[in-house]
């Protein structure tokens, strides 16, 4: 499975960052690519996403939630994927590490998609983290 990683530091405590990213249903507030996240119960969510001009819908379940440190998920429908946000305290804030793995049915398609997916995921991650950071600053 291809793995895409993105790491960034922001000026906010891990507790504050985790409080926002652990509210999965709010991710539509953090990026224009996520149209809606619908809670389904039992840590499951349906995501409605528009990326690269395509609309996609898939369900994920949160597989691990360690307050202030780690939030992980895996898909249960749609494109097979799993990922996590890891938070660690650094001087002046929080280091956020996003890791995303996905699998497509065709290796050739996987290679082609990976060329577009890597910069797209990084862009989305930067957008999400930027909006989370802006929201935290506005709450102060």
C-alpha positions in Angstrom: 0.0 0.0 0.0 1.4 3.5 -0.8 2.0 5.6 2.2 1.7 9.4 2.2 3.1 11.3 5.2 2.9 15.0 6.1 4.3 16.7 9.1 3.8 20.2 10.4 4.2 22.2 13.6 1.6 24.7 14.9 1.5 27.1 17.7 -1.1 25.4 20.0 -1.0 22.8 22.7 -1.6 19.1 21.8 -4.7 19.1 24.0 -6.3 22.0 22.1 -5.4 20.5 18.7 -6.7 17.0 19.7 -10.0 18.5 20.9 -10.6 19.7 17.4 -9.3 16.9 15.2 -11.0 14.3 17.3 -14.4 15.8 16.4 -14.4 13.9 13.1 -17.8 15.3 12.0 -16.3 18.8 11.9 -13.7 18.0 9.2 -16.0 19.7 6.6 -15.2 23.0 8.4 -11.4 22.5 7.8 -11.3 21.9 4.0 -13.4 22.7 1.0 -12.8 19.2 -0.3 -14.8 17.5 2.4 -18.5 18.3 1.7 -19.9 16.5 4.7 -19.1 14.0 7.4 -22.1 12.2 8.8 -21.8 10.4 12.1 -23.2 6.8 11.9 -22.7 5.8 15.5 -20.1 3.5 17.1 -17.2 5.6 15.9 -18.2 5.3 12.2 -18.6 8.2 9.8 -19.7 8.6 6.1 -17.5 11.1 4.3 -18.7 13.0 1.2 -15.6 14.3 -0.6 -14.9 16.1 -3.8 -11.3 15.9 -5.0 -9.8 16.3 -8.5 -13.3 17.0 -9.8 -14.7 13.7 -8.6 -17.3 13.1 -5.9 -16.6 10.2 -3.6 -18.4 8.7 -0.6 -16.9 6.2 1.8 -17.3 5.1 5.4 -14.5 5.0 8.0 -14.3 3.9 11.6 -12.0 5.3 14.3 -9.8 2.4 15.3 -7.7 4.2 18.0 -8.2 7.3 20.0 -5.6 8.2 22.6 -6.4 11.7 23.9 -3.9 14.4 23.1 -1.7 11.9 21.2 -3.2 9.8 18.5 -6.3 9.4 16.3 -6.4 6.5 13.8 -9.0 5.2 11.3 -9.6 2.7 8.6 -12.1 2.6 5.7 -15.0 0.1 5.8 -16.4 1.0 2.4 -15.0 2.7 -0.7 -11.3 3.0 -1.4 -9.3 0.9 1.0 -7.4 3.2 3.3 -6.2 3.7 6.8 -4.4 6.6 8.5 -3.6 8.5 11.6 -2.8 11.8 13.2 -0.1 11.7 15.8 0.5 14.7 18.0 3.6 15.5 20.0 4.4 18.4 22.1 7.3 20.6 20.9 8.6 23.8 22.1 6.0 26.4 21.5 3.3 24.1 20.2 2.5 20.7 18.6 4.0 18.6 15.9 1.2 16.9 13.8 2.1 13.9 11.7 -0.5 12.6 9.2 0.1 9.2 7.8 -2.3 7.8 5.1 -2.1 4.4 3.4 -4.4 3.4 0.6 -4.8 0.5 -1.8 -6.4 0.3 -5.2 -7.2 -2.9 -7.1 -4.6 -2.2 -9.9 -0.9 -1.6 -9.3 -0.7 0.5 -12.5 -3.7 2.6 -11.3 -2.0 2.9 -7.8 1.2 4.3 -9.4 -0.8 6.8 -11.5 -3.0 7.9 -8.6 0.0 8.2 -6.2 1.5 10.9 -8.4 -1.7 13.0 -8.0 -2.6 11.8 -4.5 0.7 12.7 -2.7 0.5 16.5 -3.5 -3.2 16.5 -3.0 -3.1 14.9 0.4 -0.3 17.3 1.4 -2.3 20.3 0.2 -5.4 19.1 2.1 -3.4 18.4 5.2 -2.0 21.9 5.1 -5.4 23.4 4.6 -6.9 21.3 7.5 -4.1 22.2 9.8 -4.1 25.8 8.8 -7.9 26.1 9.5 -7.5 24.2 12.8 -4.7 26.6 13.9 -6.8 29.6 12.8 -9.8 28.4 14.8 -7.6 27.8 17.9 -6.3 31.4 17.6 -9.7 32.8 17.2 -10.9 31.0 20.4 -8.2 32.6 22.5 
